[in-house]
Amino acid sequence: MFEVQLRKYRKERSLTQGKLAILLNNILGENFKAINVTSWEKGTNPKTEVISAIAEILDIPEQYLFNDSKEAIKKIVSSEIPDIRDLQNNTKKINLVDGYVGAGSASCIDCEDISSFLYVDNSIIKKGYTDKEIKALAVIGDSMSPYVEPDDIVLFSELEKGKYNCNDGKYIITTINGTMVKNLGFRANGDIVISSCNKCYSDEVIKSNESQEVLDIVGIVVGRILKS
């Protein structure tokens, strides 16, 4: 099952076997090659720390690499939502932005318009961002399904305009169509690919010579809160 799930999610993220190997090397400091990924996708089981790194790169719970049936996802989602009884010593206060972020349905937001606060467990925030200011937005639309569904909440860290690390991932962006949560892929020639998790939606390529004019990368997604 692992080999099937690995191949499925790798292709959904538009990662070649070689690119996945490079990203693993960046995290683990090893020397994986495309042939290692090929071996895993043919049934060889990697070490536990490799599986954890793969899940981090693919931005999915580790369990999805073994079972992403509706029944399993329901259990995983429930476990990702912190129990209020466990939030006394490991929580972060997060600003909830008034409005929605589009995932298929574009919308407009003002990141300074704060309507209330959330208290979330630090464990659901991406590593390296627990000490930064985090904001939250409710989702509307289904283009990022199954990562987030309508009324789920995405957590994001704002980025200074024009300054981002060019790492592929999920971002809050603003285009002429409004503010959305999308996957961004940064090509070597400077082009940016905007894609959805829901493959019913087509990819969009922003050329390097027009990216600053038509695309504003508001923030990087660092977590999510899924509805029960």
Order of alpha helices (4+ residues) and beta strands (2+ residues): alpha-alpha-alpha-alpha-alpha-beta-beta-beta-beta-beta-beta-beta-beta-alpha-beta
